[in-house]
């Protein structure tokens, strides 16, 4: 079943009535919003409800976490990325999302919307109007205010009586902290103390979890006395807050006071992270003063033990950590009190800037897949860093945005990358290598969006700038960009003159550098367009061998693609199928949706030539679905590649007939792209 639901991170207690109500509303209403105080369990209830309902909708349940998002302009990009829609179109992503969802039957969850209410209201309104099969579930501290919105206020857990849900949750978290806590709940008198503690905490789940984590260090009676003192002291100091907000704030403040001094300092500094982070980033960003880097991991473990920091399930990128928004906001207040907001934000931005530079250096190498996974995991932090640098250090923002060319171009973030690159180029000085790199990266995004005029103009500008820098690598990159902008609309001779062997020799440079290898790629494409298939095979074969020696997969897969096109041109359909299957293997490994879409259409042409019309039709149907996730026409709009696809379709129809073709095509189109 398509979808991307996160794992449930902790025990779920009670909420039977709310679950029944919510599941019923999701069947009957198109827009449901869960509201309530921070920490009351809106997200957890939403996740349990949609997990229960998963399978009821043909196109699945899609979860969009918005708590790390700070720039409203990236809302549509974030939703598109979460549902698997790559942003390769020059059209607005609002339009792309509406078009993509128009015939879908799915449930979309927008989690934590209170800081984006106006923008979410606008986007959700457009989506619901365009997609009759769409249902949207919102979690937010306040409603969207949409006309068709069904608002459900989530209240704290019931906390009266010896069998209350609040007491059950407190008991579960206490036992998770230490098995010895069981004694506190076996005696009726002590259970009454625990029940009173739950009542003082208003049954708010996050408050109960924080208190339960303290049972590792204190007896039940000690905790009741201490939290009682804390609430008495603060009873009159938070009068401006509603009672439940006051309870939550007071409980977090109490937990803060009970932390060790270094834990409080780390808590404050960790608030600069949006979304999850790893221990290396925490060390680099949060060390300093009384907290040396060598102690950060141990202090972080203390915050995990106290439930201040959570450690979600590992997803192939090593251990990750995160703070809930309510706790992070409290830490950020303390960071401001310490006067460290700017310095810690600077450290955060420059850490991720350095990480981007390292990823750029390592992209065309054996660590490519690992870099893809790591940078995908760090997506929220990269955004936060770029936003900060655009306001504080535009030159550093330019350098970082340009270094992330592979992330924008090869990892499915074209629309977002173009936005950051345009802003950085506008804000920073228009000179030097960093400016050229960012300009070149901007041209790459224009290429993938099919904006060939902008790509061509940018390629020409890059060529002039590279000549001033007298840098062969820059000259080769500019030649690639300019050549592709001419090749795609149908000018292979001009492309060959810019990037072919003679042009490359004139520039010089490293034969293992990105510029040289990319020029070999466009050369092999141009030779295929000119029907010089033997030469194309030689050029693409050399490229594939170079990529294999480097240990990289992304560019090597495109070399396999050209080898397949050349094999088709030479009439060797079996060889073409072998190469395109190798290409698809590499593209799936890197999540390259554009490459997968290209490969499926080409594989269809190969198997049609082998006489398997039914498989060809199914592949074309699956390719059609992948092209829709890219937001671009088949084969990227290239006339020669479109001709290959059309030839494959004609052969398949001739082989099995139109009716069988359409049936197989529909079967392929039912395939998941998740």
For each residue, the residues with C-beta under 8 A, 3 or more apart:
1: 54 55 60 61
2: 59 60 62 106 672 673 674
3: 54 60 61 62 63 674
4: 62 63 82 83 84 674
5: 47 50 51 54 61 63
6: 9 47 63 65 312
7: 312 313
8: 12 44 47 48 51
9: 6 310 312 313
10: 44 173 209
11: 169 172 173 176
12: 8 15 44 48
13: 157 165 168 169 172
14: 157 158 165 168 169
15: 12 18 19 41 45 48 157 165
16: 19 20
17: 20 21
18: 15 21 22 45 152 154
19: 15 16 22 23 45 48 49 52
20: 16 17 23 24
21: 17 18 24 25 152
22: 18 19 25 26 32 34 45 46 49 152
23: 19 20 26 27 49 52 53
24: 20 21 27 28
25: 21 22 28 29 32 150 152
26: 22 23 29 32 49 50 53 107 135 137
27: 23 24 56
28: 24 25
29: 25 26 32 135 148 150
30: 128 134 135 136 148
31: 124 128 135 136 138 144 146 148 149 150
32: 22 25 26 29 135 136 137 138 149 150 152
33: 137 138 139 140 143 144 149 150 151 152
34: 22 42 45 46 137 138 139 140 152 154
35: 42 140 141 142 143 151 152 153 154
36: 40 41 42 141 153 154 155
37: 40 141 156 204 242 244 245 248
38: 141 206 245 248 324 325 326 329
39: 204 205 206 207 248 324 326
40: 36 37 154 155 156 204 205 206 244
41: 15 36 44 45 154 157 205 206
42: 34 35 36 45 46 139 140 154
43: 46 47 111 112 139
44: 8 10 12 41 47 48 205
45: 15 18 19 22 34 41 42 48 49 154
46: 22 34 42 43 49 50 109 111 137 139
47: 5 6 8 43 44 50 51 63 109
48: 8 12 15 19 44 45 51 52
49: 19 22 23 26 45 46 52 53 137
50: 5 26 46 47 53 54 61 63 107 109 137
51: 5 8 47 48 54
52: 19 23 48 49
53: 23 26 49 50 56 57 61 107
54: 1 3 5 50 51 60 61
55: 1
56: 27 53 107
57: 53 60 61 105 106 107 133 135
58: 104 105 106 133
59: 2 104 105 106 133
60: 1 2 3 54 57 106 107 674
61: 1 3 5 50 53 54 57 106 107 109
62: 2 3 4 82 83 106 107 108 109
63: 3 4 5 6 47 50 82 109 111
64: 78 79 82 83 108 109 110 111
65: 6 68 82 111 112 275
66: 69 75 78 110 111 112 113 115 116 120
67: 111 112 274 275 325
68: 65 274 275 380 383 384
69: 66 72 74 75 78 116 274 380 383
70: 115 274 383 384 387
71: 74 383 387
72: 69 75 116 118 119
73: 419
74: 69 71 77 78 383 416 419
75: 66 69 72 78 79 116 119 120 123
76: 79 80 92 93 94 96 97 123
77: 74 80 81 87 93 413 415 416
78: 64 66 69 74 75 81 82
79: 64 75 76 82 83 97 108 110 123
80: 76 77 83 85 86 87 93 96 97 415
81: 77 78 84 85 87 379 412 413
82: 4 62 63 64 65 78 79
83: 4 62 64 79 80 97 100 101 106 108
84: 4 81 593 629 673 674
85: 80 81 96 97 100 629 631
86: 80 412 414 593 594 629 630 631
87: 77 80 81 93 96 412 413 414 415 416 631
88: 412 414 415 448 449 450 593 594 630 631 632
89: 93 96 415 449 450 630 631 632
90: 446 449 450 451
91: 95 96 631
92: 76 95 96
93: 76 77 80 87 89 96 97 415
94: 76 97 98 123 126
95: 91 92 98 99
96: 76 80 85 87 89 91 92 93 99 100 631
97: 76 79 80 83 85 93 94 100 101 123 126 127
98: 94 95 101 102 126 127 129 130 131
99: 95 96 102 130 631
100: 83 85 96 97 104 628 629 631
101: 83 97 98 104 106 127 130 131 134
102: 98 99 130 131
103: 131 133
104: 58 59 100 101 131 133 134
105: 57 58 59 133 134
106: 2 57 58 59 60 61 62 83 101 133 134 135
107: 26 50 53 56 57 60 61 62 134 135 136 137
108: 62 64 79 83 127 134 135 136 137
109: 46 47 50 61 62 63 64 136 137 138 139
110: 64 66 79 113 120 124 136 137 138 139
111: 43 46 63 64 65 66 67 139
112: 43 65 66 67 115 139 140 325
113: 66 110 116 117 120 138 139 140 144
114: 117 140 141 142
115: 66 70 112
116: 66 69 72 75 113 119 120
117: 113 114 120 121 140 142 144 145
118: 72 121 122
119: 72 75 116 122 123
120: 66 75 110 113 116 117 123 124 138 140 144
121: 117 118 124 125 144 145 146
122: 118 119 125 126
123: 75 76 79 94 97 119 120 126 127
124: 31 110 120 121 127 128 136 138 144 146
125: 121 122 128 129 146
126: 94 97 98 122 123 129 130
127: 97 98 101 108 123 124 130 131 134 136
128: 30 31 124 125 131 134 136 148
129: 98 125 126
130: 98 99 101 102 126 127
131: 98 101 102 103 104 127 128 134
132:
133: 57 58 59 103 104 105 106
134: 30 101 104 105 106 107 108 127 128 131
135: 26 29 30 31 32 57 106 107 108
136: 30 31 32 107 108 109 110 124 127 128
137: 26 32 33 34 46 49 50 107 108 109 110
138: 31 32 33 34 109 110 113 120 124 144 149
139: 33 34 42 43 46 109 110 111 112 113
140: 33 34 35 42 112 113 114 117 120 143 144
141: 35 36 37 38 114
142: 35 114 117
143: 33 35 140 146 149 151
144: 31 33 113 117 120 121 124 138 140 149
145: 117 121 149
146: 31 121 124 125 143 149
147:
148: 29 30 31 128
149: 31 32 33 138 143 144 145 146
150: 25 29 31 32 33
151: 33 35 143
152: 18 21 22 25 32 33 34 35
153: 35 36
154: 18 34 35 36 40 41 42 45
155: 36 40
156: 37 40 159 166 202 203 204 205 244
157: 13 14 15 41 164 165 166 169 203 204 205 208
158: 14 161 164 165 166 203
159: 156 164 165 166 167 195 198 199 201 202 203
160: 164 195 199
161: 158 164 195
162: 167 188 191 192 195
163: 167 168
164: 157 158 159 160 161 167 168 195 198 203
165: 13 14 15 157 158 159 168 169 203
166: 156 157 158 159 169 170 198 199 201 203 208
167: 159 162 163 164 170 171 191 194 195 198
168: 13 14 163 164 165 171 172
169: 11 13 14 157 165 166 172 173 205 208 209 212
170: 166 167 173 174 194 197 198 208 211 212
171: 167 168 174 175 181 185 194 212
172: 11 13 168 169 175 176 212
173: 10 11 169 170 176 177 208 209 211 212 213 215 307
174: 170 171 177 178 181 184 185 212 215
175: 171 172 178 179 181 182
176: 11 172 173 212
177: 173 174 181 212 213 214 215 216 305
178: 174 175 181 215 216
179: 175 182
180: 183
181: 171 174 175 177 178 184 185 215 220
182: 175 179 185 186
183: 180 186 187 190
184: 174 181 187 190 191 193 194 215 219 220
185: 171 174 181 182 190 191 194
186: 182 183 190 191
187: 183 184 190 191
188: 162 191 192
189: 192 193
190: 183 184 185 186 187 193 194 220 221
191: 162 167 184 185 186 187 188 194 195
192: 162 188 189 195 196
193: 184 189 190 196 197 220 221 224
194: 167 170 171 184 185 190 191 197 198 220
195: 159 160 161 162 164 167 191 192 198 199
196: 192 193 199 200 224
197: 170 193 194 200 201 211 220 223 224 227
198: 159 164 166 167 170 194 195 201 203 208
199: 159 160 166 195 196 202 203
200: 196 197 224 227 228 231
201: 159 166 197 198 204 207 208 211 227 247 251
202: 156 159 199 207 243 244 247
203: 156 157 158 159 164 165 166 198 199 208
204: 37 39 40 156 157 201 207 208 244 247 248 251
205: 39 40 41 44 156 157 169 208 209
206: 38 39 40 41 209 210 248 251 324 326 327
207: 39 201 202 204 210 211 247 248 251 252
208: 157 166 169 170 173 198 201 203 204 205 211 212
209: 10 169 173 205 206 212 213 307
210: 206 207 213 214 251 252 255 306 307 308
211: 170 173 197 201 207 208 214 215 223 227 251
212: 169 170 171 172 173 174 176 177 208 209 215 307
213: 173 177 209 210 216 305 306 307
214: 177 210 211 217 218 223 255 258 306
215: 173 174 177 178 181 184 211 212 218 220 223
216: 177 178 213 305
217: 214
218: 214 215 222 223 226
219: 184 222 223
220: 181 184 190 193 194 197 215 223 224
221: 190 193 224 225
222: 218 219 225 226
223: 197 211 214 215 218 219 220 226 227
224: 193 196 197 200 220 221 227 228
225: 221 222 228 229
226: 218 222 223 229 230 254 258
227: 197 200 201 211 223 224 230 231 251 254
228: 200 224 225 231 232
229: 225 226 232 233
230: 226 227 233 234 250 253 254 257
231: 200 227 228 234 235 250
232: 228 229 235
233: 229 230 237
234: 230 231 237 238 246 250 253
235: 231 232 238
236: 239
237: 233 234
238: 234 235 241 245 246 249 250
239: 236
240:
241: 238 245 246 249
242: 37 245 246
243: 202 246 247
244: 37 40 156 202 204 247 248
245: 37 38 238 241 242 248 249
246: 234 238 241 242 243 249 250
247: 201 202 204 207 243 244 250 251
248: 37 38 39 204 206 207 244 245 251 252 326
249: 238 241 245 246 252 253 330
250: 230 231 234 238 246 247 253 254
251: 201 204 206 207 210 211 227 247 248 254 255
252: 207 210 248 249 255 256 326 327 330
253: 230 234 249 250 256 257 330
254: 226 227 230 250 251 257 258
255: 210 214 251 252 258 259 306 308
256: 252 253 259 264 267 330 334
257: 230 253 254
258: 214 226 254 255 306
259: 255 256 263 264 267 302 303 306 308
260: 263 264 299 302
261: 264 265 290
262: 265 266 290 291 295 299
263: 259 260 266 267 299 302 303 306 308
264: 256 259 260 261 267 268 334
265: 261 262 268 269 289 290 291 338
266: 262 263 269 270 282 286 291 296 299 300 303
267: 256 259 263 264 270 271 303 308 309 323 327 331 334
268: 264 265 271 331 332 334 335 337 338 340
269: 265 266 272 285 286 291 331 335 340 344
270: 266 267 273 277 282 286 303 309 323 328 331
271: 267 268 323 328 329 331 332 334 335
272: 269 285 332 335 344 345 347 348 384
273: 270 276 277 281 282 285 322 323 328 348 381 384
274: 67 68 69 70 380 381 383 384
275: 65 67 68 322 379 380 381
276: 273 312 320 321 322 377 380
277: 270 273 281 282 320 321 322 381
278: 281 282 317 318 319 320 321
279: 282 283 296 297 300 319 321
280: 283 284
281: 273 277 278 284 285 348 351 352 381
282: 266 270 273 277 278 279 285 286 296 297 300 321
283: 279 280 286 287 293 296 297
284: 280 281 287 293 347 351
285: 269 272 273 281 282 344 347 348 351
286: 266 269 270 282 283 291 296 344 347
287: 283 284 291 292 293 296
288: 291 347
289: 265
290: 261 262 265
291: 262 265 266 269 286 287 288 295 296 299
292: 287 295 296
293: 283 284 287 296
294:
295: 262 291 292 298 299
296: 266 279 282 283 286 287 291 292 293 299 300
297: 279 282 283 300 301
298: 295 301 302
299: 260 262 263 266 291 295 296 302 303
300: 266 279 282 296 297 303 304 309 321
301: 297 298 304 305
302: 259 260 263 298 299 305 306
303: 259 263 266 267 270 299 300 306 308 309
304: 300 301 307 308 309 310 311 321
305: 177 213 216 301 302
306: 210 213 214 255 258 259 263 302 303
307: 173 209 210 212 213 304 310
308: 210 255 259 263 267 303 304 323 327
309: 267 270 300 303 304 321 322 323
310: 9 304 307 321 322 323 324
311: 304 319 320 321
312: 6 7 9 276 315 320 322
313: 7 9
314: 317 318 319 320
315: 312 320 377
316: 373
317: 278 314 320 373 374 377
318: 278 314
319: 278 279 311 314
320: 276 277 278 311 312 314 315 317 377
321: 276 277 278 279 282 300 304 309 310 311
322: 273 275 276 277 309 310 312
323: 267 270 271 273 308 309 310 327 328 331
324: 38 39 206 310 327 328
325: 38 67 112 328 329
326: 38 39 206 248 252 329 330
327: 206 252 267 308 323 324 330 331
328: 270 271 273 323 324 325 331 332
329: 38 271 325 326 332 333
330: 249 252 253 256 326 327 333 334
331: 267 268 269 270 271 323 327 328 334 335
332: 268 271 272 328 329 335 336 341
333: 329 330 336 337
334: 256 264 267 268 271 330 331 337 338
335: 268 269 271 272 331 332 338 340 341 344
336: 332 333 339 341
337: 268 333 334
338: 265 268 334 335
339: 336
340: 268 269 335 343 344
341: 332 335 336 344 345
342: 345 346 392
343: 340 346 347
344: 269 272 285 286 335 340 341 347 348
345: 272 341 342 348 349 388 392
346: 342 343 349 350 388 392
347: 272 284 285 286 288 343 344 350 351
348: 272 273 281 285 344 345 351 352 381 384 385 388
349: 345 346 352 353 384 385 386 388 389 392 393 396
350: 346 347 353 354 385 396
351: 281 284 285 347 348 354 355 385
352: 281 348 349 355 356 378 381 382 384 385 400
353: 349 350 356 357 385 389 396 399 400 403
354: 350 351 357 358
355: 351 352 358 359 375 378
356: 352 353 359 360 375 382 400 403 404 407
357: 353 354 360 361 399 400 403
358: 354 355 361 362
359: 355 356 362 363 371 374 375 403 404 406 407
360: 356 357 363 403 404 405 406
361: 357 358
362: 358 359 365 367 368 371
363: 359 360 368 371 406 410 514 552 554
364: 368 512 514 517 547 550 552 555
365: 362 368 550 551 552
366: 550 551 552
367: 362 370 371 551
368: 362 363 364 365 371 372 551 552 553 554 590
369: 372 373 553 589 590
370: 367 373 374
371: 359 362 363 367 368 374 375
372: 368 369 375 376 410 411 590 591
373: 316 317 369 370 376 377
374: 317 359 370 371 377 378
375: 355 356 359 371 372 378 379 382 404 407 411
376: 372 373 379 411 591
377: 276 315 317 320 373 374
378: 352 355 374 375 381 382
379: 81 275 375 376 382 383 413
380: 68 69 274 275 276 383 384
381: 273 274 275 277 281 348 352 378 384 385
382: 352 356 375 378 379 385 386 404 407
383: 68 69 70 71 74 274 379 380 386 387 416
384: 68 70 272 273 274 348 349 352 380 381 387 388
385: 348 349 350 351 352 353 381 382 388 389 400
386: 349 382 383 389 390 397 400 401 420 424
387: 70 71 383 384 390 391
388: 345 346 348 349 384 385 391 392
389: 349 353 385 386 392 393 394 396 397 400
390: 386 387 394 397 420 423 424 427
391: 387 388
392: 342 345 346 349 388 389
393: 349 389 396 397
394: 389 390 397 398 424 427 428
395: 398 399 428 429 434
396: 349 350 353 389 393 399 400
397: 386 389 390 393 394 400 401 420 423 424 427 428
398: 394 395 401 402 424 425 427 428 434 435 438
399: 353 357 395 396 402 403 434 437 438
400: 352 353 356 357 385 386 389 396 397 403 404
401: 386 397 398 404 417 420 421 424 438 441
402: 398 399 405 421 424 434 437 438 440 441
403: 353 356 357 359 360 399 400 437
404: 356 359 360 375 382 400 401 407 408 417 420 441
405: 360 402 408 409 417 437 440 441 444
406: 359 360 363 409 410 411 554
407: 356 359 375 382 404 410 411 413 417
408: 404 405 411 413 414 416 417 418 420 421 441 444 445
409: 405 406 414 417 441 444 445 448
410: 363 372 406 407 554 590 592
411: 372 375 376 406 407 408 590 591 592
412: 81 86 87 88 591 592 593 594
413: 77 81 87 379 407 408 416 417
414: 86 87 88 408 409 417 418 445 448 449
415: 77 80 87 88 89 93 418 419 445 449
416: 74 77 87 383 408 413 419 420
417: 401 404 405 407 408 409 413 414 420 421 441 445
418: 408 414 415 421 422 442 445 446 449
419: 73 74 415 416 422 423
420: 386 390 397 401 404 408 416 417 423 424
421: 401 402 408 417 418 424 425 438 441 442 445
422: 418 419 425 426 442
423: 390 397 419 420 426 427
424: 386 390 394 397 398 401 402 420 421 427 428 438
425: 398 421 422 428 430 435 438 439 442
426: 422 423
427: 390 394 397 398 423 424
428: 394 395 397 398 424 425 434 435 438
429: 395 432 435
430: 425 435
431: 435
432: 429 435 436 469
433: 436 437 469 471 474
434: 395 398 399 402 428 437 438
435: 398 425 428 429 430 431 432 438 439 465
436: 432 433 439 440 462 465 466 469 474 478
437: 399 402 403 405 433 434 440 441 474
438: 398 399 401 402 421 424 425 428 434 435 441 442
439: 425 435 436 442 443 458 461 462 465
440: 402 405 436 437 443 444 458 462 474 477 478 481
441: 401 402 404 405 408 409 417 421 437 438 444 445
442: 418 421 422 425 438 439 445 446 458
443: 439 440 446 447 454 455 458 459 462 481 485
444: 405 408 409 440 441 447 448 455 481
445: 408 409 414 415 417 418 421 441 442 448 449
446: 90 418 442 443 449 451 452 454 455 458
447: 443 444 450 451 452 455 481 484 485 488
448: 88 409 414 444 445 594 632
449: 88 89 90 414 415 418 445 446 632
450: 88 89 90 447 632 633 636 637
451: 90 446 447 454 455
452: 446 447 455 456 485 488 489
453: 456 457
454: 443 446 451 457 458
455: 443 444 446 447 451 452 458 459 481 484 485
456: 452 453 459 460 482 485 486
457: 453 454 460 461
458: 439 440 442 443 446 454 455 461 462 481 485
459: 443 455 456 462 463 478 481 482 483 484 485
460: 456 457 463 464 482
461: 439 457 458 464 465
462: 436 439 440 443 458 459 465 466 474 477 478 481 482
463: 459 460 466 467 475 478 479 482
464: 460 461 467 468
465: 435 436 439 461 462 468 469 474 478
466: 436 462 463 469 471 474 475 477 478
467: 463 464 470 475
468: 464 465
469: 432 433 436 465 466 474
470: 467
471: 433 466 474 475
472: 475 476 507 508 509 510 515
473: 476 477 509 510 513 514 515 516
474: 433 436 437 440 462 465 466 469 471 477 478 515
475: 463 466 467 471 472 478 479 507 509 515
476: 472 473 479 480 504 507 509 513 515 516 518 519
477: 440 462 466 473 474 480 481 514 515 518
478: 436 440 459 462 463 465 466 474 475 481 482
479: 463 475 476 482 483 498 499 503 504 507 515 519
480: 476 477 483 484 499 515 518 519 521 522
481: 440 443 444 447 455 458 459 462 477 478 484 485
482: 456 459 460 462 463 478 479 485 486 498
483: 459 479 480 486 487 494 495 496 498 499 519 522 523 526
484: 447 455 459 480 481 487 488 495 522
485: 443 447 452 455 456 458 459 481 482 488 489
486: 456 482 483 489 491 494 495 498
487: 483 484 490 491 492 495 522 525 526 529 638
488: 447 452 484 485 636 637 638
489: 452 485 486 639
490: 487 529 638 639 640
491: 486 487 494 495
492: 487 495 496 525 526 527 529 530 640
493: 496 497 526 530
494: 483 486 491 497 498
495: 483 484 486 487 491 492 498 499 522 523 525 526
496: 483 492 493 499 500 523 526 527 530
497: 493 494 500 503
498: 479 482 483 486 494 495 503
499: 479 480 483 495 496 503 504 519 522 523 526
500: 496 497 503 504 519 523 526
501: 504 505 523
502: 505 506
503: 479 497 498 499 500 506 507 519
504: 476 479 499 500 501 507 509 516 519 520 523
505: 501 502 508
506: 502 503
507: 472 475 476 479 503 504 515
508: 472 505
509: 472 473 475 476 504 513 515 516
510: 472 473 513 516
511: 516 546
512: 364 516 517 546 549 550
513: 473 476 509 510 516 517
514: 363 364 473 477 517 518
515: 472 473 474 475 476 477 479 480 507 509 518 519
516: 473 476 504 509 510 511 512 513 519 520
517: 364 512 513 514 520 521 543 546 547 555
518: 476 477 480 514 515 521 522 555
519: 476 479 480 483 499 500 503 504 515 516 522 523
520: 504 516 517 523 524 539 540 542 543 546
521: 480 517 518 524 525 540 543 555 558 559 562
522: 480 483 484 487 495 499 518 519 525 526
523: 483 495 496 499 500 501 504 519 520 526 527 539
524: 520 521 527 528 536 539 540 543 559 562 566
525: 487 492 495 521 522 528 529 536 562 565
526: 483 487 492 493 495 496 499 500 522 523 529 530
527: 492 496 523 524 530 532 533 535 536 539 566
528: 524 525 531 532 533 536 562 565 566 569 640
529: 487 490 492 525 526 640
530: 492 493 496 526 527
531: 528 569
532: 527 528 535 536
533: 527 528 536 537 566 567 569 570
534: 537 538 566 570
535: 527 532 538 539
536: 524 525 527 528 532 533 539 540 562 565 566 569
537: 533 534 540 541 563 566 567 570
538: 534 535 541 542
539: 520 523 524 527 535 536 542 543 562
540: 520 521 524 536 537 543 544 559 560 562 563 566
541: 537 538 544 545 559 563
542: 520 538 539 545 546
543: 517 520 521 524 539 540 546 547 555 556 559 562
544: 540 541 547 548 556 559 560 563
545: 541 542 548 549
546: 511 512 517 520 542 543 549 550
547: 364 517 543 544 550 552 553 555 556 559
548: 544 545 551 556
549: 512 545 546
550: 364 365 366 512 546 547
551: 365 366 367 368 548
552: 363 364 365 366 368 547 555 556
553: 368 369 547 556 557 586 589 590
554: 363 368 406 410 557 558 586 590 592
555: 364 517 518 521 543 547 552 558 559
556: 543 544 547 548 552 553 559 560 586
557: 553 554 560 561 582 583 584 585 586 587 590 592 595 599
558: 521 554 555 561 562 583 595
559: 521 524 540 541 543 544 547 555 556 562 563
560: 540 544 556 557 563 564 579 580 582 583 586
561: 557 558 564 565 579 580 583 595 598 599 602
562: 521 524 525 528 536 539 540 543 558 559 565 566
563: 537 540 541 544 559 560 566 567 575 579
564: 560 561 567 568 575 576 577 578 579 580 583 602 603 606
565: 525 528 536 561 562 568 569 576 602 641 644
566: 524 527 528 533 534 536 537 540 562 563 569 570
567: 533 537 563 564 570 572 573 575 576 579 606
568: 564 565 571 572 573 576 602 605 606 609 644
569: 528 531 533 536 565 566
570: 533 534 537 566 567
571: 568
572: 567 568 575 576
573: 567 568 576 577 606 607 609 610
574: 577 578 606 610
575: 563 564 567 572 578 579
576: 564 565 567 568 572 573 579 580 602 605 606 609
577: 564 573 574 580 581 603 606 607 610
578: 564 574 575 581 582
579: 560 561 563 564 567 575 576 582 583
580: 560 561 564 576 577 583 584 599 602 603 606
581: 577 578 584 585 603
582: 557 560 578 579 585 586
583: 557 558 560 561 564 579 580 586 587 595 599 602
584: 557 580 581 587 588 595 596 599 600 603
585: 557 581 582 588 589
586: 553 554 556 557 560 582 583 589 590 595
587: 557 583 584 590 592 595 596 599
588: 584 585 591 592 596
589: 369 553 585 586
590: 368 369 372 410 411 553 554 557 586 587 595
591: 372 376 411 412 588
592: 410 411 412 554 557 587 588 595 596
593: 84 86 88 412 596 597 626 629 630 673
594: 86 88 412 448 597 598 630 632 636
595: 557 558 561 583 584 586 587 590 592 598 599
596: 584 587 588 592 593 599 600 626
597: 593 594 600 601 623 626 627 629 630 632 634
598: 561 594 595 601 602 635 636 641
599: 557 561 580 583 584 587 595 596 602 603
600: 584 596 597 603 604 619 620 622 623 626
601: 597 598 604 605 619 620 623 634 635 641 644 645 648
602: 561 564 565 568 576 580 583 598 599 605 606 641 644 645
603: 564 577 580 581 584 599 600 606 607 619
604: 600 601 607 608 615 616 617 619 620 623 645 648 649 652
605: 568 576 601 602 608 609 616 644 645 647 648 651
606: 564 567 568 573 574 576 577 580 602 603 609 610 648
607: 573 577 603 604 610 612 615 616 619
608: 604 605 611 612 613 616 647 648 649 651 652 655
609: 568 573 576 605 606 648 651
610: 573 574 577 606 607
611: 608 655
612: 607 608 615 616 655
613: 608 616 617 651 652 653 654 655 656 660 661 664
614: 617 618 652 656 660 664
615: 604 607 612 618 619 664
616: 604 605 607 608 612 613 619 620 648 649 651 652 655
617: 604 613 614 620 621 652 656 660 661 662 663 664 665 668
618: 614 615 621 622 664 665 667 668
619: 600 601 603 604 607 615 616 622 623 668
620: 600 601 604 616 617 623 624 645 648 649 652 665 668
621: 617 618 624 625 664 665 666 667 668 669 670 671
622: 600 618 619 625 626 668 669 671
623: 597 600 601 604 619 620 626 627 634 668
624: 620 621 627 628 634 665 668 669
625: 621 622 628 629 668 669 671 673
626: 593 596 597 600 622 623 629 630 673
627: 597 623 624 630 632 633 634
628: 100 624 625 631
629: 84 85 86 100 593 597 625 626 673
630: 86 88 89 593 594 597 626 627
631: 85 86 87 88 89 91 96 99 100 628
632: 88 89 448 449 450 594 597 627 636 637
633: 450 627 636 637
634: 597 601 623 624 627 642 645
635: 598 601 638 641 642 644 645
636: 450 488 594 598 632 633 641
637: 450 488 632 633 642
638: 487 488 490 635 641 642
639: 489 490 642 643
640: 490 492 528 529 643 644
641: 565 598 601 602 635 636 638 644 645
642: 634 635 637 638 639 645 646
643: 639 640 646 647
644: 565 568 601 602 605 635 640 641 647 648
645: 601 602 604 605 620 634 635 641 642 648 649
646: 642 643 649 650
647: 605 608 643 644 650 651
648: 601 604 605 606 608 609 616 620 644 645 651 652
649: 604 608 616 620 645 646 652 653 661
650: 646 647 653 654
651: 605 608 609 613 616 647 648 654 655
652: 604 608 613 614 616 617 620 648 649 655 656 661
653: 613 649 650 656 657 658 661
654: 613 650 651
655: 608 611 612 613 616 651 652
656: 613 614 617 652 653 660 661 664
657: 653 660 661
658: 653 661 662
659: 662 663
660: 613 614 617 656 657 663 664
661: 613 617 649 652 653 656 657 658 664 665
662: 617 658 659 665 666
663: 617 659 660 666 667
664: 613 614 615 617 618 621 656 660 661 667 668
665: 617 618 620 621 624 661 662 668 669
666: 621 662 663 669 670
667: 618 621 663 664 670
668: 617 618 619 620 621 622 623 624 625 664 665 671
669: 621 622 624 625 665 666
670: 621 666 667
671: 621 622 625 668
672: 2
673: 2 84 593 625 626 629
674: 2 3 4 60 84
